[in-house]
Structure formats: structure tokens, C-alpha cells
Amino acid sequence: PGKAVWESKRWLLCHASAPAPIAGWLMLHTRRHIVGPADFDDQEAAEFGPLLRKICGALLRATGAKRVYQCAMSETSPHFHLHLVPRGPTVDRADAGFELFKL
């Protein structure tokens, strides 16, 4: 991951590894080694929604984005990493949605 933006006992928020193709691309990681939300303990599950709301709101305000895409696959690394990608008004429709991730 890139440089840490924020951290807590259970979570680590980092810039995406350079070179990130979009300014503001962040990644939310669990501290525990788990694959995804189905593996969250009760405290992680309770914190996830409010934390995601705060991060997405901050990204919208900081970048002027229209929305924040969120994607977690855990394929190349079996650890929970949630990509948070601000989608600005200048993103070409051909690069919008899942096309951003080249799925």
C-alpha cells in the first residue's frame, strides 16, 4: 500500500500504490488477515458502515467527485482491501463503472 492517511486498532486507510491512475484513490485495509466482510468480527462489522460513510464523504468534499466507487476482490492478495475511487465529472463514460477496474 501507499502512505497511510489514517489508522485505528482495526483499520488502515492508505493512498493507493503509486502510480494511482486517479487522484484521491484510497484503500481501506483490515488490520486482521481476513478475506472479506463475511469474516468481519462484530466490532469490525459495527465500525465498517460508519467508517465508509465518513471516508466517502471526505473524498467527495476533497475531490469534487460525483461519487466514490468501492470495490474489493481479494483475488491477487487474500486480504481485505477496499478500493475507494473518486469518480470525477471528467471521467469518460467509456472508463466509468467496472471499466475503471478493467473487469
Phi and psi restraints in degrees (value plus and minus 20) as a CYANA .aco file:
   2 GLY   PHI    -100.5   -60.5
   2 GLY   PSI    -182.8  -142.8
   3 LYS   PHI     -85.0   -45.0
   3 LYS   PSI     118.7   158.7
   4 ALA   PHI     -88.2   -48.2
   4 ALA   PSI     117.9   157.9
   5 VAL   PHI    -121.8   -81.8
   5 VAL   PSI     -58.1   -18.1
   6 TRP   PHI    -179.4  -139.4
   6 TRP   PSI     131.6   171.6
   7 GLU   PHI    -171.5  -131.5
   7 GLU   PSI     135.6   175.6
   8 SER   PHI    -160.8  -120.8
   8 SER   PSI    -192.6  -152.6
   9 LYS   PHI     -81.9   -41.9
   9 LYS   PSI     -52.0   -12.0
  10 ARG   PHI    -131.8   -91.8
  10 ARG   PSI     -35.0     5.0
  11 TRP   PHI    -153.2  -113.2
  11 TRP   PSI     133.5   173.5
  12 LEU   PHI    -157.3  -117.3
  12 LEU   PSI     102.8   142.8
  13 LEU   PHI    -128.8   -88.8
  13 LEU   PSI     102.3   142.3
  14 CYS   PHI    -149.8  -109.8
  14 CYS   PSI     137.7   177.7
  15 HIS   PHI     -87.0   -47.0
  15 HIS   PSI     129.4   169.4
  16 ALA   PHI     -83.0   -43.0
  16 ALA   PSI     131.8   171.8
  17 SER   PHI     -79.7   -39.7
  17 SER   PSI     121.7   161.7
  18 ALA   PHI     -93.0   -53.0
  18 ALA   PSI     127.0   167.0
  19 PRO   PHI    -109.6   -69.6
  19 PRO   PSI      97.2   137.2
  20 ALA   PHI     -94.4   -54.4
  20 ALA   PSI     111.9   151.9
  21 PRO   PHI     -92.1   -52.1
  21 PRO   PSI     -34.1     5.9
  22 ILE   PHI    -153.2  -113.2
  22 ILE   PSI     109.5   149.5
  23 ALA   PHI     -82.1   -42.1
  23 ALA   PSI     115.0   155.0
  24 GLY   PHI      73.2   113.2
  24 GLY   PSI     -21.8    18.2
  25 TRP   PHI     -84.2   -44.2
  25 TRP   PSI      98.6   138.6
  26 LEU   PHI    -138.5   -98.5
  26 LEU   PSI     144.2   184.2
  27 MET   PHI    -154.2  -114.2
  27 MET   PSI     108.5   148.5
  28 LEU   PHI    -120.6   -80.6
  28 LEU   PSI     103.4   143.4
  29 HIS   PHI    -135.6   -95.6
  29 HIS   PSI     125.8   165.8
  30 THR   PHI    -101.6   -61.6
  30 THR   PSI     128.1   168.1
  31 ARG   PHI     -92.2   -52.2
  31 ARG   PSI     -59.3   -19.3
  32 ARG   PHI     -93.6   -53.6
  32 ARG   PSI     131.4   171.4
  33 HIS   PHI    -104.9   -64.9
  33 HIS   PSI      74.3   114.3
  34 ILE   PHI    -154.2  -114.2
  34 ILE   PSI     142.1   182.1
  35 VAL   PHI    -107.3   -67.3
  35 VAL   PSI     -57.3   -17.3
  36 GLY   PHI    -190.3  -150.3
  36 GLY   PSI    -195.1  -155.1
  37 PRO   PHI     -75.6   -35.6
  37 PRO   PSI     -49.1    -9.1
  38 ALA   PHI     -81.8   -41.8
  38 ALA   PSI     -41.5    -1.5
  39 ASP   PHI    -117.4   -77.4
  39 ASP   PSI     -21.8    18.2
  40 PHE   PHI     -78.4   -38.4
  40 PHE   PSI     121.2   161.2
  41 ASP   PHI    -100.6   -60.6
  41 ASP   PSI     156.4   196.4
  42 ASP   PHI     -80.0   -40.0
  42 ASP   PSI     -58.9   -18.9
  43 GLN   PHI     -89.3   -49.3
  43 GLN   PSI     -62.7   -22.7
  44 GLU   PHI     -81.3   -41.3
  44 GLU   PSI     -62.7   -22.7
  45 ALA   PHI     -83.6   -43.6
  45 ALA   PSI     -60.2   -20.2
  46 ALA   PHI     -88.3   -48.3
  46 ALA   PSI     -52.5   -12.5
  47 GLU   PHI    -105.3   -65.3
  47 GLU   PSI     -46.3    -6.3
  48 PHE   PHI     -79.6   -39.6
  48 PHE   PSI     -72.6   -32.6
  49 GLY   PHI     -79.9   -39.9
  49 GLY   PSI     -74.2   -34.2
  50 PRO   PHI     -80.2   -40.2
  50 PRO   PSI     -57.6   -17.6
  51 LEU   PHI     -86.1   -46.1
  51 LEU   PSI     -63.8   -23.8
  52 LEU   PHI     -82.1   -42.1
  52 LEU   PSI     -61.1   -21.1
  53 ARG   PHI     -81.0   -41.0
  53 ARG   PSI     -63.3   -23.3
  54 LYS   PHI     -85.9   -45.9
  54 LYS   PSI     -65.1   -25.1
  55 ILE   PHI     -84.7   -44.7
  55 ILE   PSI     -66.4   -26.4
  56 CYS   PHI     -83.2   -43.2
  56 CYS   PSI     -61.4   -21.4
  57 GLY   PHI     -81.6   -41.6
  57 GLY   PSI     -63.0   -23.0
  58 ALA   PHI     -84.4   -44.4
  58 ALA   PSI     -60.7   -20.7
  59 LEU   PHI     -84.6   -44.6
  59 LEU   PSI     -61.4   -21.4
  60 LEU   PHI     -80.8   -40.8
  60 LEU   PSI     -66.3   -26.3
  61 ARG   PHI     -87.1   -47.1
  61 ARG   PSI     -62.0   -22.0
  62 ALA   PHI     -92.9   -52.9
  62 ALA   PSI     -52.0   -12.0
  63 THR   PHI    -126.6   -86.6
  63 THR   PSI     -36.0     4.0
  64 GLY   PHI      53.4    93.4
  64 GLY   PSI      -3.7    36.3
  65 ALA   PHI     -84.6   -44.6
  65 ALA   PSI     136.4   176.4
  66 LYS   PHI    -101.2   -61.2
  66 LYS   PSI     -50.7   -10.7
  67 ARG   PHI    -180.6  -140.6
  67 ARG   PSI     150.1   190.1
  68 VAL   PHI    -141.1  -101.1
  68 VAL   PSI      96.9   136.9
  69 TYR   PHI     -95.5   -55.5
  69 TYR   PSI     124.3   164.3
  70 GLN   PHI    -149.2  -109.2
  70 GLN   PSI     113.0   153.0
  71 CYS   PHI    -170.7  -130.7
  71 CYS   PSI     111.9   151.9
  72 ALA   PHI    -155.7  -115.7
  72 ALA   PSI     106.2   146.2
  73 MET   PHI    -138.1   -98.1
  73 MET   PSI     -56.3   -16.3
  74 SER   PHI      35.6    75.6
  74 SER   PSI      17.6    57.6
  75 GLU   PHI    -112.7   -72.7
  75 GLU   PSI     -75.9   -35.9
  76 THR   PHI     -97.5   -57.5
  76 THR   PSI     -43.4    -3.4
  77 SER   PHI    -156.4  -116.4
  77 SER   PSI      93.4   133.4
  78 PRO   PHI     -96.4   -56.4
  78 PRO   PSI      43.7    83.7
  79 HIS   PHI    -166.7  -126.7
  79 HIS   PSI     124.5   164.5
  80 PHE   PHI     -91.3   -51.3
  80 PHE   PSI      95.4   135.4
  81 HIS   PHI    -152.3  -112.3
  81 HIS   PSI      92.8   132.8
  82 LEU   PHI    -116.6   -76.6
  82 LEU   PSI      95.9   135.9
  83 HIS   PHI     -97.9   -57.9
  83 HIS   PSI     110.9   150.9
  84 LEU   PHI    -141.2  -101.2
  84 LEU   PSI      89.3   129.3
  85 VAL   PHI    -139.9   -99.9
  85 VAL   PSI      92.2   132.2
  86 PRO   PHI     -88.8   -48.8
  86 PRO   PSI     109.5   149.5
  87 ARG   PHI    -125.7   -85.7
  87 ARG   PSI      82.0   122.0
  88 GLY   PHI     -98.7   -58.7
  88 GLY   PSI     150.5   190.5
  89 PRO   PHI     -88.5   -48.5
  89 PRO   PSI     -35.7     4.3
  90 THR   PHI    -114.3   -74.3
  90 THR   PSI     -18.4    21.6
  91 VAL   PHI     -89.8   -49.8
  91 VAL   PSI     105.8   145.8
  92 ASP   PHI     -84.1   -44.1
  92 ASP   PSI     118.3   158.3
  93 ARG   PHI     -75.5   -35.5
  93 ARG   PSI     -50.0   -10.0
  94 ALA   PHI     -88.0   -48.0
  94 ALA   PSI     -40.3    -0.3
  95 ASP   PHI    -127.3   -87.3
  95 ASP   PSI      -9.3    30.7
  96 ALA   PHI    -108.9   -68.9
  96 ALA   PSI     146.1   186.1
  97 GLY   PHI      40.9    80.9
  97 GLY   PSI    -160.7  -120.7
  98 PHE   PHI     -86.0   -46.0
  98 PHE   PSI     -39.1     0.9
  99 GLU   PHI     -79.3   -39.3
  99 GLU   PSI     -50.7   -10.7
 100 LEU   PHI     -77.4   -37.4
 100 LEU   PSI     -56.6   -16.6
 101 PHE   PHI    -114.0   -74.0
 101 PHE   PSI     -20.2    19.8
 102 LYS   PHI      36.1    76.1
 102 LYS   PSI      24.7    64.7
